[in-house]
């Protein structure tokens, strides 16, 4: 979010505006953008989420390399296939209608049509399914982050290694940020895009943010008798939230832990119990060949988890020149281009000029008006 904002801000404001990005770890070894499953979809239940994904996909597709759209960020076109049991069918159908009304191309299936498309799946518990036909897939999160960074630096943005330990204020305005080494950087505006640690930064100006670091584990698995050629396998979302997609010659899978077993700030050690207890049984029941899955490698990263409504917080809060772009609960990478562009517009023009991001305003927390997004995993 920080590099995306800097990238768009530098392009919009021009060289007369001095922009500095403070990075605690410039290697990005533990950055959420590096450790993410890095996928993008248009199938959401709120219009703004769909529109942010549409712009994000268009932006990534424009990052061509060797004449191939999206190659510079490793973009692969593949639709999300959501499977729904009886009680989930209505919600999936509502999402399909909304996405189509905004221009998304979605194919619907009853169980018979789905069985013809994917004969290697067991579908006895499924009543409805929907799959994106365009504008969905996966990409390389690290490459996308580096693209934002390289464009920002080429436009004159300075990157500074350090950790923000204080935000200094005078009256109702931020005046500087202080780093752990004692350096103070003067500031006319401060954008808090510190991801899982954004609540700590916000505390420096007396602002409470419901954003917490929540561990998520990714598994790369192999299967000796894969059920289909890689090009035929969708990004599959099970009714219980298990996610699986092709990953070169293997598959990548994950699932969020139960809400009652999801504490803040756990060490970034993979939780293999999620594979043994949830992912493997789910996938083996759906795809018989996956009974032979074997974990090849695993890693963990943090969601910047918004504990109130699981949606992004974008806009001014607290001091009049303090802004946030955080709390996306797993959707930050896919929406980073649209949010970065929107924050840049606000900083330059005092208003959103393209997508209206005001529904993501942190003011909704004080107003008791959470966003209800059904498609958060």
N, C-alpha and C positions, 0 to 999 in steps of 0.2 A: 504493500500500500504506500509506503514511503517513497520508494523509487518510482512507482507509477504516478503518484502525485507530482513528484519532482520532474518527471519526464514531460508530462502534459503542461505543467506550470511553466517550465522553461520555454516550451514552444509557444505558449500563449502570451506570456509576459515579455519575452525578449530579453536581450542581454543586460538591460538596465536593472533588472531585478536580481539581487544576490540571493542565492538559494543554497542552503547547506543541509545535507542529510547526515545525521549522526547514527552510525551503526555500531552496536556493541560488538558484533562478531562479523567482520567483513569477509570472512571465509564462508559464511552462511552454512556452516556445518550442521548447526542445529536449528536453522531457520525453517519455519513451517512451509515456506515456498519450496525448499529443497526436499523436504521429507513427505510431501503430500502425494496422494494418488493422482492429482493433477488432471481432473476430468471436467468436462463442461456439458451442461444440458440446458434445454429450454423448458423442460416439464416441471413447472412450479405452479403454485396455486395463487400467487400474487402477481399482478401485471408488471410491477417494477423489477422483480427478480427475473422474469422472462426477458424484459427489455435489456437489462444489464447483461444477461447471457448472450443475447443476440448481438449487442455491440462488442462484447468480449470475443465472440467467435469471429466476427467480421474483422476485428483488429488483428487477431492472431492469423487469420487467413491472409491478411495483407502483408504479413511478414514472410515474403517469399524468399526462396534460395534455389538457385539453379532452375528458375522458372516454375518451381513447385510451390503453390500456395501453402503457407503455414509451415514450410519446412524449416525455417529459421528457429522455430520454437517447438519442433517435433510434433506438429498437429496431425492427429490421425482421425479420420472421419469414421464414426461408428455410432449408431443410435443406442440410446438407453432403452432397454426393455423392462418395464415395470410389470410384475406379476401381482394380481390381486385376488384374494379370496372373497367370498361373498360379501362380507361386511366392508371390504375395501373398494369394491367395484364402483360404487357411487362417487367416492372421492376422486378416484382415478378418471372417471368419465367427466367430472366437473373440470379437472385440470386439463384434460384433452380439449374440451370446448373452449376454455379460456385461451390456451396456447394457440389454438387454431385461429381464434378471433384476432390474435396479434401477429398472425402470419406464419406461425410455426407449422411444419408439416409432420403430422402424427398419424400413424397407422394403428387402427384398433383391431383387436382379435377377440372372437369368442374362442372357447377351448378347442373346438374342432379345427378352426383355421390355424390356431397356434400349433396344434399337433402336426398339421401338415407342414408348416414352416420349420418346426424344430422337432422332428420325430424322435430325437434322442433325449427328450425331456419327459419325466413323469409329471402329468398335469392333473391328477385326480382331485387335487384340492383347489384348483384354479378356476375362477369363473370369468375373468376378464383380464386382458393385457393390452398395453399400448407401447408403441415403439417409435422413437423419433426417426425421421427419414433424412433430415438435413440439420446442420448447425449443432451437432452433438459429437462427442468423442473424447479423446484425451490428448495430452500434450506433455511437454517436459517443463515442469515448474521452475527448475533451476535456470533453464535457457530463457524462459519468459522473464524471470527476475533480472537476469544479466542483460537482456535486451533493453528493459527499462533503464537499467543503470548505465549502459553504454550510451544510449541516446541522451540521457540526462547529462552525463559528463561531457559529451560532445557539444552540448549546448551551454556549457559553462558551470554546471552544478558542481559544487564541492562536496566531496565525501570525507567525513571525519570519523575516525575510529574513537569510540568512547562510550561511556554509559552515563545517561542523564540521571543525576542524583537530586537535582533541585530545579525548579522553575521559579525565577524571581519575578515579583510583581510590584507595581506601584499603582495604588488605587485599584481600578478594575481592569488593569492591563498587564499582560506579561511584558517584561522588559529584557529578559535574558534567560538562557538555560545554563546551568552549571554542570560540568562533567566531573567524573570521579577523580580526575587528576588535578582538579582545581580550576581548569579553564572555564571562562565565562564567554558565551557566545551571545552577543546582542541580538534581539529579535523584535521585529515588527509584528510578525504572526508566528504562532507555534502550532504545528500540526502533530498531534499525538497519533502516530501509526505504529505503536510499539507492540502490536499483536498481543500475544498471551500476557505480556507484561504492561499493557497499556493502563490497567487500573492503578498500578504502582506510580506511573508517571502522573496520572490524573490526581492522585492524592496530594501531590506537591502543590497543587493550586486549590485544594479543598474540594475536589470534585469526586463523587463516588461513581464508579462504573461497575456494572455487574459482569465483568469480563474476567474469566479465569482460565489458566492453562490446564487443559484436559488432554490426557494422553490418548492417542489413537495408534493402533498397531497395524502395520501392513505386512502381508505375507506374500512371497513369491513362491508358487507351488508348481510342481511338475506332475504330469499324468502320462503313463506309458501308452494308454489307449485313449487319447483325447477324442472327444465325441464329434468334433467337426473341425474342418480346416479353419485356421485363424480368421480368415476373412468372413466366415459365416457365423462367428460367435459375437453376440451383442455385448454391450455393457449391461449386465444382468443385475437387477435389483429384486431380491426375494421379498416376500411379504413381511418377513421379520427383519428386514433391513440389511441382510448380508449382500455385499457388493462383490462382483467378480467380473473381470475383463481379461482379454488376452494381454500378454506382456512378452513380446517377441515369441520365443518358442514355448513359453510357459504361460501361467495365468497369475494375475495379482488379485488378492481378495482381502477384505476387511469387514469389520462390523463394529458398531459402537457398543460399549458395555452398557449394562443395565443402569438406569438412572440412580439406583440405590447402591451401585458399586462403581462410582465414577468420581472419586475425590480429586481435589485440585493438586496440581504440581507434582504428580508422581514422577519418579525417575524415568528417563527415556530408555527403559529396558522393555523389549517386546513382551507382551502378555500372551504366552503360548496357550494358556487355558482357553482363551477366546477361540483359537483354532480348534482345539480338541473338543470343547464343549458345545460350540455353536456353529462355527463355519463349516467344519468337516461334516458333521451330521446333516446339516442343511443341504449342502451341495451334493453329498452322496445320495440323499433321498430324491433330489431333483434330477440329477444326472448320474445314472448308475455307474458309468465309467469313472466318476470322481471318487468312488470308494477307494481307489488306489492313489489318491493324492498324497504327495510328499512335500513337505516344506523344504525349499532350497535355501531360502534366506528370509530374514525378517528384520524390521526396524520399527521405531516408534517416533512420532513427532507430536507436537501440541496443536490442538484446536485452540483458537482464541474464542472461547465459548461464552456466549451471552446467556447467562443463567435465567434471564427474565423471559425472552421470547425467541432466542436463537437466531436473530437477524442482526444485520449490521447497524452500527451507530455512526452516523455521518453528520457532521455539522458543528456549530458553535455550542459550547457549554461552559459555564463558569465565567472566567474573565472574557471580556468582549473580543479579544483576539486569540482565544484558545480554541482550537478545533480538534475533533477526533475523527478517525476513520478506522474502525476496529469492530470486533465482536461478531464476525461473520459466521462463526460456528461451522467452518468447513467449506464455505462458498467464497472465500476471499479471493483466491486466485482467479477463478472464473469470472469474477465481477470486478477485478482490479482495474481493468482499463476504463470501464464506465465510471467507477468511483473516483479514480485518479483524475479523469477529465472533469468530473463534476466539481470536485474540491478545487481544482485549478480555476474553473470558471467562477466559483464563489469568491476566491481570493482576489481575482483580477476585476471581476465585474460586480461583485456583491449580490449575485443572483445566478441561478442555474440557467444556462442558455440552451442546453440540449435536453437530456433527461432530467426530469424534476426529481431530485433525490430527497425532497422534504419529507416523504413518508418515513425515511430512515433517521429523522432528527432525533437526537437523544432527549429532546423535550417530551417525547411520548412517554418516557419513563415516569416523569413527574406528573404527567396528565393522566396516568393510568390507562393508556391506550396502546397496549402491546399489539404488534403485528401478529396476525394468525396466519402462519405459513405451514401448510400441511406437509410439504415435501422437504422436511429437514431430517437428515440421517446422521 
